[in-house]
């Protein structure tokens, strides 16, 4: 994530072009952490001096009550722990907000590995860590430092503009074709670029935008999408996200769940990253080029503009 809080899609100049964890990957992380963290109290914390990680120690003195997700963000609910003194300015309910960026990952060391026995070898890519009252340790590893950590008043995301302005969750039962269509009609940007903005719908990035547009037969460069096509696209967005979640997300380079396991959905991709190979639907050669500075793959026969 860029220092001003914009989403990782805003990072254009760095040579690294690995995929950013999207909703299925972040939700997989959330589910594993939800089984491990609620009820634990943060007794101490450390952070890399970068402003993107420096707020991590503000979680000390708080109990982790919940592990939630909004789009591609993890939200750990915090309340001041009984018998502890939270750092100045961190009273009342807070949220520990974590964005994994391109290469970030959260890990939980067991009490035995963080307390007794030989010390764990230092990881040069550790950017923040939190000591828990039961002897375990939660820590954040991020090779490229595109991740972001913040501690904010619960629900107050004004300092994180991308999070603050997120569109509805894809599986929100109140999100229907008409509402999705209205959100798309508010912009003349290309449909794929608009999806990546997180404004019409949250949690969709490069991988699942390519996959859903391919399934819906919509060219990623289209600037107008009617009601019928919007409904079809919404349905396919939900399909590709749900299928990836069922398979632990997509691992193409860096993504791992907290237990260290990679996702398996990369074996099921029909479009993303397959430029120059045959379309699984019609056999035509898939095209690939930069579209608004994001590598994009589509079928020139199935997805005519």
N, C-alpha and C positions, 0 to 999 in steps of 0.2 A: 504494500500500500504506500502511496506517496505521502510525504510528511504532512500535507494539508488535509489528509483524511479522505482523499478521493480513493475510489476503489482501485484494485490492481489493474483494471482495464485501462486506467489513465496513464500507466507507465509505458512510455513509447520508445525511449531512447536506449534502454539497456539491451545488450545483445542477447541476454537470456530470454528464451521464448517458451519455457515450459508451461504446461497447463496449470491453471489455478484451480485448487479444489473448489468444487461447486456444491450445490445443495446435497446430493447423495453422499459425497465424501464427508462433508461437515456434519450431516445428520448421523452418519455412522460413528464418527468421533463422539458426538454428543451422547448417543445411546450407550457407548461403552463407559464414558465418564459418569453418566447418570447412575450407573451401577456401582461406582467406586467412590464418589466424592461427597454426596450430600450427608450432612451431619459432622463432617470433619471441620476442625478449626485451623485456620492458618496462623501459625505461631511465629513465623519469620519469613522473610522473602529477600531476594536479591535480583538485580537487573543489570543488563548491559547499559552503559551510559547513554546510548542513543535515545533521543526524545521519543522514539517509537516504542520503546520498552520501559522507559524510566518510571512509569507509574505503577509498575507491578508491585512494589513494596507496600503500596497503599491498601492492599488487601489484607495485610497482617492484622491480627486481632479480630478477625471476622470469621463467622461460621458460614460454610458453604451450604445453602439451603436448597438450591436447585441448579440444574444444568439445562439451559434452554438454548434455542437457536432462532435466529431471524435472518433469513437469506443465507449468506455465507459467513455469518458472524456467530460465534459462541458467546452466550451470556450466562455467566455464573452468578446466581443471586447470593448476596452477602448480607448478613446482619451482624451487628457487634456481638461478640461472644461474651457470655457471662464471666465475670472475673478477669477480663482482659481490658487493657487500655489501647484502643485503636489509635493509630497515628493521627495527629492533628488534622482536622478537616475531613475526616472520613466517617463521622458519626452517621447514625440513621442507616436506612437500607441503601445498599450500593449494588452495583453490578461490575463484575470483572469481565470486560469485553475483550475477546481475542479474535483477531482475524489471522488466518493461517498464511496469508499471502501466497506465494508460489511454492515455497519449500518448507513451510512451517509444519511442526507436529508437536502434539502434547503427549507426554509420557508420565506414567505414575510408577515410581520405584517402590518396591515393597519395603516394609519396615526393616527386614533383615538386610536388604541391600543398601539402605540408607543409614543404618545405625551400627550394627555390629559387623565384624569380619573385615576383610581387606577393603580399603576405600575404593569406591567406584572411580574408574579412570575419568579424568576431566574430559568433557566433550568441548572442542574448540568452537562449536556452533551453538552452544547453550546461550540463550539470550535472557532468560528469566527463570526463576525457580521459587517455589513456595513450600516451606516446611509445614507438615501437618501434625496435629497433636498426637496421632497414633504412631508416629515414627516414620510415616511414609513421606514421599516428596513428589510433588507435581512440578514438572519442568517443561520448558518450551525450547525446542530446537528449531533453528531457522538458518539454513546455509546462506541464502541470498539476502536476508534481512529485508524482505518485502512485507513481512508480517507487521502486526500492530497490536499493542496491548494498551488498554485504558481502564481506569476505574472511575465510574461516574455515578451520580445519584440514580437510583433505580428508575429506569424508563426515560431518563434525560439523555438523549443522543444528539443534542444540538451541536456538540463539538465534533461529531463524526458525521459529516454531511451525507455520505453515501448511505450509511445506516439510517439516518434520520429521514431520508426521503425515499426509502425503499417502497416499492409497490407491494401488492398483496402476495401472500404466500400461494404457490401454485395449487395447493390442495385445500385452500380456503373454500368451504362450501358456498360462501356468498359470492365467490368469483364465478361469473357465468360468461357465455360468449358475448353477450351484449356489453357487459362491463369491460371485458378485455378489448373488444373492438373500439370502444370509446377511448380507452387509454392509448391505443395504437393510432387513432385518428388525430391525436393532439400533436403529432410531430410529422415532419416531412423527411426525417432521417430514414436511411435504409433499414429494413425490418430487422436484420441481424444486429446492426449497430444499436438499434432501439432496445432490443432484448438485452444486450449486454449492459445497457445503462442502468438496469435494475429498476427503472421507473414503472413500466407497465406490469412487471411481474418480478418477484425476487428469487435469487438463487441460481439463475441460469447464466452460464458462461459459454465459452467457445465450443466445448464438446457437445453439450446438449442442445445448443442452438442449431448447430450443423445437423445433428441427428433429427431433431424435430422438424426442421424446415425440409429436410429430405423426405421424411415420411409424409409430410403435408403437401409435397409437390410445389412448394413456394420458393421462388428464387431469393437468395439471401439479400440481393440488391434491390428488391421490390420496395417502392416507396408508398404504395397504397395497397391495403389488404381489406377486402370487403368483409361483411359480417359472416358470410358462410365460410370463407377461408380463415377468418379469425377463430371461429369456433373449432374448425378442424385443427388449426395449429395449437390451440389451447389443449385439446384432447391429446395430441401427440406429445406436447411438452410434458403433460402429466404421465403419459405412458413411459417415455424414455427415462424420466426421473425415477419413477417407481421401479422400473426394471433394474436400473443401476443400483438403487438402494437395496433391492433384493439380493444383489450380488456384491455388496460391500463397497460399491463405488468403482471408479476407473483409475487404475494405476498405470501411467505411461512412463513416469520418470521418478518422482519423489514421494508421492502420497503413500502414507501408511497409516493404519488405524493405531490407537494407543497400544494395542496388544502386539504391534509390529507386523500385523498381517497386511498384505497388499489387497487391493480390490481385485475383482475378477471380471468386471464388466468390459474391459478392453477387448476381450475375446468376442464381444457381441456387437461391436460398432459397425454400422453399415456405411457411414459417410465420413465422419471426422478422421482426418489423417490419411485418407485413402486416395488422395489425388493421383491420377495416372493409372488407377486400377479400374476394373470393370464395375459398373453399377450393379448392385445385387438385384435390382428390379428389372432393368431393361438391357443391360450389357454394354451400354455406352461407356466411354472412358470418362471417369470423373475429373472435373476441372478443379484446380486449386490455384488461388492467388491471394494477394493481400487485398482486403476490402476494408477501407477505413483503418488501415494499418493493422488489421487482424487477419492472420492466415485463415482462409475460408475454403471449404470444399463443397461442391455441389455437382449435380448431374445436369449437363446442358440440355439433355433431352427431356428428363422428367420434371425439371424445374426451370421452365422457360420464363424469361422476364417479359 
